[in-house]
Amino acid sequence: MTTSQKLGFIGLGIMGAPMAVHLLKAGHRVCVHTHGPVRAEVTEAGATVLPSNKAVAEQADIVFTMVPDTPDVEAVLFGKDGVAAGLTKGKIVVDMSSISPIETKAFARRINELGSR
């Protein structure tokens, strides 16, 4: 028997949408936020669409980030309504982004700093 998890997705592109649907069909609870419309198959499978990255991080126990390498990646991750603003100690962040290795290291360092508070 699989334990149901509260999973969050930030960004749902070519990889994220099928992954979210698969996890929903497996019985997990999934919430999402993405720039632009959420693909129909994700909402039809039962995902909860939330208004911000922060809201996803607040509600999910495990957050998957799939943020493209864009000029606003800093705001998506660390802005007022960014992922980091909704994190608390004990949450897990899985970075599946296309952000550069330098940015990924900085993201990991800042996430670890949040956990030490």
N, C-alpha and C positions, 0 to 999 in steps of 0.2 A: 504494500500500500504506500502510495506517495503522499507526503505531507504537502498540503497546499501552502504556497508561499505568496507573499505580497511583493510583486515585482513591478518596477517602474522602468519605463523607456523614455529617454530623452533623445528625440530624433528617431524617425522611422523611415529609413530609406529602403533600398533594395534588399538588404540583409535583415533589418530590424522588423519589418512588417511580417514576413513569414515566420520569423522566430517568435514574435509576440503571439501570432495566431496559434502556432504549435503549442506554446505554453498555456494558452487559454484552453485549448482542447484537452490538455493534460490535467486540467482542473485548478490551475493557478489563477490567482487574481492579478490582473494587469491594469496598470494605469499608465497613461501616456501623455506626453506633450511634444509637439513638433511644430516647426515653422511651416505654415501652410496647412492645407487640409490633411486630415488623417485618412489613410486609405480605407475604403469601404469594408474590405475583408476583416480589418482589425476591429472596427466598431461592430460589425455583424457578429463577430466571434465573442463579443461581450466586454471589450476593453472599456475602461472608464477614461474619458478624455478630460484632462485637467487644464486649468487656465495658465499654468506657469511651470517652469522647471522646478522652482522651489516647492510648489505643491506636490509634485511627483516625489521629490526627495523626502518630503515630510511624511507621505503616506506609505511609501514602499520600504521594505526591509533591505531589498537588493535593488540597486539602481544601475541600469545599463546606459552608459552614455555613448551615443553614436553621432557625435558632433563633427560636421565637416570642418576642414581647415579654412575658416573664413575670418575676415577682420573682426567680426563680433563674437568670436569664440570666447574671449575673456568675459564678456557680459553674460553669455549663456552659462558659463561655469561659475563665475564669481560675482556677477552683478547683484543688484538688490533682489531680484526674483530668480537668481541663478541657482544652479544645483547646490553649491556649497551653502547657500543661505538656508536651505531646508534640511541639512544633514545634522544628525546628532550622533553621539557616541554609540557604537554598536552596529551602525548601518554599514552595508558593504557596497562599494562602488566598483563596477566592472567597466573599465574604459575600453570601448571598441571603436574609438574615434579614428578619424583620419588626420587628427592633428599631428603636428611634427613631433619627433622624438624629444626635442628640447621642451616643447610645451607639455608633452605627456609627463615628463619628469617633474616639471614645475607643478602640474596638476596633482600628481601623486604626493609630492611634498606638502602641498597645502591641505590636501585631504587628511594626511597623517597628522598635521598640526591641529586640525579640528578635533581629532580623536583624542588628543592629549589634554584637552581642556577639562 
